[in-house]
Amino acid sequence: MSAYLLAKIRGKLSRMVDDADLDRLIGGDLDAVSQRLRTSSYAEALGETWDRASDRLRQAFLDDVANLIHSLYGRDRMLLVDVLARYRVENLKMIIRAQLHRLPSDEVKQHLFSLTWEDVDYLHLLELPGLEGVIRAMPWVEYRSQIEAVHQQVGDKREVFPYETELDAIYLKRLVHQYESGPTSARGMLKNNVLKELFSWAFRLKSYDRSFPEIVNILPDFRPLIPQEEMRHIVEDNEGWRGIGRFLGPVLEGELGQMDKLDLSAIQELFERKLMEVIRESFVMSQFGAGIAVGYVYLKERELSRLIEIVERVRGNIEGGSSVHH
């Protein structure tokens, strides 16, 4: 990564809403939130009205990272595209759901993400007649072949779950591949996020009475990150979930040890905090590594999530008549 791109990312970082400001905005009124966002990278997206503000903030985030992707080349670009493929997956999930449940395209299209770094017409996919046509038109060989295999197994049943789990598996499989073969500067972040998703997914499947062999069959190959027997122990044993602590470091492992029972939301939060540690380390240790670009995306996603929570609260107050609309 060039010094120019490094400076570009650092410039983007300087316009982020930091944690201290986000904490203050949680209890802030409309004026406080508006004033702070208008000095951030979301100023233009916010506009003059709070109508669909969350959607506009999400699009501003996607436009921002698209600008970064278009500045990258080769392996660095592919790494970031794989990290951001979660939005591709969400688009495909919505399109498949619309096809299976015959939802009006006008209701669905407003929820599709605009991914300007991809040469894919998601609106066209949405409006194709029949799921078979959607699958044939998918421009990615891996998605097309694996979703076709799911479709052949499911047949005419309108079950969304098999398609969604396969899409999630494809996404995580690519991140595991990047962990194995991608730049060292991004490995810690990728491992943290993939493990968070794997553990969450495994325990949810267990709550649906899935056996461990069934869970393994659904999840992508996780063995580059954790041995299968260790995963079995964590998922199957009553107290096995405490073994997750070894991936969190001593301080967070101690917090996990104080939990009386498995709490997936609390464990996800611990992984989020661990991610912040790994990002800080990456920024210090690899000044010109692709990990800085990945870290920026993860930081922006966290910032966006908190901002949407704040904006939705403000919108709720406006609609409830407790704030004056500006």
N, C-alpha and C positions, 0 to 999 in steps of 0.2 A: 504494500500500500504506500502511495506517494505521500510526501510531506504536504502536498496540496490537499489531498483527501483527508489527511489527519486534521489539518486546520479547519476543513469544512465540517467535519464531525464535531470538533471542539466548539465551533461556532454554533452548531445546532444544540449542543449540550447547554450552552450558555443561555439559550432561550427557553429551556425547560422550566416548568413550575416545580420548585424543589419541595421536599417532604415537609419542611417547616411551613411553607405557604399552603400546601395541601391540607395540613392539619388545621391551620387557621380557617381555611375556607369551608371546612366541614360544618362549622357553626356560623358561617358568614351569611349575610343577607344578599339580596340580588345585586345591589350596588357594589359590594365588596367583590363578589365573584366576577361581575362584568368588568370591573376596573382591572383586576389581576389578569384575566384572560386576554384583555385587549393589549397587554404588553408581552404576550407570549406568542408562540408560533401558531396559535389557534385563533388569533385576532380576526383574520379575514373570514375564516369559516364560521365564526359565531354570528356575524351579520347583525342586523338590527332587531331580530325577533328570536324568541326562544323556541319557536315551532321546530320540531325535529332537530333540536340542537345536538342531541347525542349522535344522530346519524351524520350530521355535518362534521362533528369532531372526529368521528371514526374515519370519514373520508379524508379529512385534513391529515390525519396520521398516515393513511395509505399513500397520499400524494407526497408526503414528506419522505417516506422511505423509498418510494419510487424514484424520487430525485437522487437518492443515494445509490440505488441499484444501477441506475443508468450511468453512474460515474465509475462503476466497478467492471472488471473484466476477468475472464478465465475462472479459476477455482474460487476466487473471492466472491465473484458474482453468483456462481452456482450455489455456494454455501448460503448466501443470504436468501436466494430464491427458495432453497429447501427449507430454511427457517420460516419463511413467510408463506409456505405452501399450506399452512393451516387455513388461510383465507380462501384459497382455491378449494380445499376440502369442504369448507362451510358452504361455499357456493354450490358445489356439486350435491351436497346433502339437501340443500333447499330445492334444487331442481329435481332430484330424484323423489323427494317427498311430494312435490307438486305433481309429478307424473303419476305416482302411485295413488295419491288421494284425489287426483283430478282437480287440483286447486286452480282458480283463475290466474292466468299469468300476470294480470295487472296487479293482483294482490301480492304476488311473490317478487316481482322484479324490483320493487322499491327496497327490498331487503338484500339484494345481491351486492356484494362488494365490487367496486370498480378497481380492477387491478391493472393499472396502465403499463406495468412491466411485462405483462403477458399478452401475446397476440391471440387472444381467445375471445370469441363473441358469446358471452354467457347468456345474453338475451336470446340469441339464436338457438342455443341449446335448450333453453327454457320453453321455447315455442315450437319445438319439433314435436310431431305427432307420435307419441309412444316412447316408452323407455328404451326399446331396442334401437330406435333412431338416435337417441341421446348417446347411448353407449358407442354406437358406430362412429359418431361424430367427435368423440373425445380425441383430442390431438396428442395425448400421451399414451404410448404403447402399453406401459405398465398398468395404468389406470384402466384402459380399455379392456385388456385381456383379463385382468383380475375381477373387474366388475361384471364382465360377461360370464365368467365362471360362477360368480355368485348368482347371477340372474338365471343361469341354467339349473342351479340347485334349488332356488326358491320357486321358480316357475311363475304361475299366475297369482301366487299369494301376495297380498299387499303388505308385506312385512318390511318396514324400513330398517330395522335393527341390523340385519346381515349386511346390507349395503354400507351403512354408517360405520360399522366396526371394521369392515374391509378398507374403507377410505382412511380411517384413523390409523390402521395398521400400516398402510402404504406410507403415510406421512411419517410415522415414527421410525419405520424401517430406513427411510432416507436419512433421518437424523442420526440413527445408529451408524449408518455407513459414513456419514460425515465425521462422526466421532472417531471412527477407526482410521479414516484416510485423509481427513481434512486437516487444516492448520492447527498446530498445537495450541495456539492462543485462544481457540474457541472450545477446546475439548471439555474443560471444566463446566462451562455453561451448558453445553449440549448434554453432558452426562446428567447434570442436575435436573434439567427440565424433562428429559426422557424418563428418568427414574421416577420423578413425581407423577408423570402420566401413567407409567406402568403400574406403580403401586395403587394408584387411585382406581385404575381400570380393573386390576386383579381383585381388589376387595369388593368392588361393586358387582363384578361377575359372581364372586363367592356369595354375596347376599342374595343373588338370584338362584342359589343352589347349584351353581356350576361346580363340577369337580375340578381338581387341579389339572388333570390331563386335558379337560375341555378348555380350561383357561389358557393353558399353554398353546393349544391349537388355534385360539383366537388371537392371542398377542403376537406381535412380531418377534423375531429371534432376539432375545434380550441377553444372550450369553456373553457377548462382548462386554457387557456392563456388570453382570452379576451371574454367578454360577446357578444352574437350574436347581440344584439341591438347596442352595441358600434361599432362593425365591420360594421353593416349596415350604421350607421351614417358616419363613416370614408369613406366608399366606395361610398355611394349614394349621399351624400350632396356635393354641389359644393366646399365648403370650408372645408368639413369634414376631408380631408387628413391631415389638421393641427393637428388633434387629435392624430396623430402618435407620436407627440412630447413628450407625457407623458411617453413613453417607452424609451426615450433617455437621460433623465436627464436635469437639468436646462440649462447648457451651450449649449448643442446640440439642445435642444428645442428652445433656442433663435435663433440659426442659421436657424433652420427650419422656424421659424416665419418670417425671413427676405426674404424668397422665395416668389416671386410674383405668381408663378403657380406651379402645381404639376410637379416634376422632379424625376422620379423613380431612375435614376442613382445617383442623388445627395442624395436621401434618403437612398439608399443602402450604399453609402459611409459613411453617418452618422452612420448607424448601424455597419459598419466595425470599425469605430472609437470607438463606444460604446463597441464593443467586446473587443478591446484592454484594455479598462478601466476594464471591468469585469474580464479579464484574469489576469491582475495585482493584482486585489483584491483577486482572487482565490489563486494565488501563495502565497500571504501573509497570508491569513486567514486559509488555509487548507493545511498545509505542507505535510501531508501524504494522502490527499484525491485523489480520482480518477479524480477530476477536473483538477489536474496538467497534467495528461496524455491527457485529452481532450483539455486543453489549448495549450499544445505543438502541437497537431495535427493542431489546427486552426492557430497557429502562423506559422507552416511550410507551410500550404496551402497558407497563405498570402505571405510568402517569395517566394514560388515557383511561384505564379502568377506574382509577380514583376520581378523575374529573367527571366521568359520566355519572358516577354515583352522586357527586355534588350537584351536577346540573339537573339530574332527575329530581333531586330533593327541591331545588329551586323552582323547577317547573311545577312540581306538585303544590308548592306554596302559591304560585301564580294562579294555577287553576282553582285552588281552594279559596282564592280571594284574600289571602293573608299578606300578599305583596302587591305593590303597584307595578303594572307592566310598563317597561321602558322600551 
